């Protein structure tokens, strides 16, 4: 068994994963239910994972857990396989169990933190889909925005846009709100797209011109930014941000 295992390990290190699987399988067949095979199932799971065969990686991880329930490796590999299959709840449970077995393990904590984020984002996206009115979605988006959760806020503004089927002025507000989320994450091209949509609905939407100006500044398209700030100023003289934007753009264009 040890000879087969060693050959499997050598193949694994050389990234010859199918060969590693063959050697680990030979070793497992000698004692498929023995405790020593727990590590072999774990190693074979790692090989399957590297070949993107996540179902077999998960199956071998479960065999490892069956034989060595107090060893974190089986749970860790199971978590990785489940995450790869986008089964985030199962992955979360596996990483939580691994952390119970090895409190403070940084690798496990990093994986658990990442999967917790994915679970939360998925749940929030599901929640946004449950909104029945655009106003409800907008208000929840506003709450997330105030908390600095800009990606989540954008999900709810997107839902508001989907629910508002008529091109009314309020829909333009949803677009400018989502543009504000993109501003916080420096997604300037998406800002421009949303502001364009808002302006198409409401050509006098001051925030759309201001935010598109900010986006063009971020993209160093100074002339376009200047045009938008000037337009915002003409629609609403003295509006906050317009005059400062005009000065910034003029300064750059003169230099």
Secondary structure, 3 states (H helix, E strand, C coil): CHHHHHHHHHHHHCCCHHHHHHHHHHHHHHCCCCCCHHHHHHHHHHHHHHCCCHHHHHHHHHHHHHHCCCCHHHHHHHHHHHHHCCCHHHHHHHHHHHHHHCCCCHHHHHHHHHHHHHHHHHHHHHHHHCCCCHHHHHHHHHHHHHCCCHHHHHHHHHHHHHHCCCCCHHHHHHHHHHHHHHHHCCCHHHHHHHHHHHHHHCCCCHHHHHHHHHHHHHCCCHHHHHHHHHHHHHHCCCCCCHHHHHHHHHHHHHC
